[in-house]
C-alpha cells in the first residue's frame, strides 16, 4: 500500500516537473523569436510573458492565459483580458 502511494506521488511530481519544463521551454522559445506569425499558442500559459514587439499575425491565442502578459511597451493584460497601461494618467 505504501509503495502504491509513493508511486502515485512520484508520478504527480514528474507531471508537475514536466509542466514547468514545458512552460519554461515555451517562454524561452517566445523570447528568442520575434516573428510568431501562425504559431499555435492555444491553451498556452502565457502569464507574465513578454509579447511586446512580437509579430503575432494569425497566431492562435484561443484560450491562452494572458494574465499579466506584456503586449506592448509600458502595459500588461489584466485578468479580464483588457489592457492596462503602466503609465499614470494625468488629472
N, C-alpha and C positions, 0 to 999 in steps of 0.2 A: 504494500500500500504506500509506504514512504517513497519507494523508488518511482512509483507512478506519479505521485505529487511532485517529486523532483524533476521528472521528465517533463511534465506539463509546465512547470515554472521555467525550466531551461528553454523550452520551445517558445514560450511567450517572450523571454528575454532576447532570444535570437530574432524573433519577428520585430521587436522594438528596435534592435540594433540595425536590422536591415532597413527599416523605415527611416531611421535617422540618416543612415549612409546614403540612401536613395535621395533624400531631401538635400543633403549636402552636395551630392553629385549634380543635382538639378541646378542648385544655386551657383555652383562653380561654372557649369556649362552656360547658364544665362549670363553670368558675369563676364565671361570671355567672349561672347558673341554679341555683335551689335545688331545683326540682322536676324530676327526671329520670325520672319515672314513665313506664314503657312505652318508654323510649329504647332503641334498638338500639346497644349498646356491644360487641356480639360481635366477637371478634378484635381489639379495640382495644388499643393500647399505653397502659395507664393507669399505667405506672411512675411513682412519686413524685407521683401525682395526689391532691389533697385531695378526698376524697369524704365527709368528716365533715360532718354536719348536712345532707346531701343526701337528698332523698326518692327512693328507688330502687325503689319498688313496681313490680313487673312489668317492671323494666328487664332487658334481655337482656345478661348478662355472660358468656355462653358463650364459652370460650376467650380471654377477655380477660386480658391480662397485668397482674396486680395486685401485682407485686413492689414492696414498699415503698410501696404506696398507703396513704394515711391514711383509715381507715374510721370512726374516731371519735376524739374528742379524746384525745390522750395515747398513741396507739398506731399501729402500722403492720402491714401484712401481711408475713409472712416469705415466703421463696421457696417454701415448701410450700403457701402459701395460708392458713396458720394466722395467728392474730392474736398479736402480741406487744406487751405494754404497755411504755411508756417508764418508767412508774413502777417503782421498785425495791421488791421485796418485803422486808418487814422480817423478820429471822430470829428 
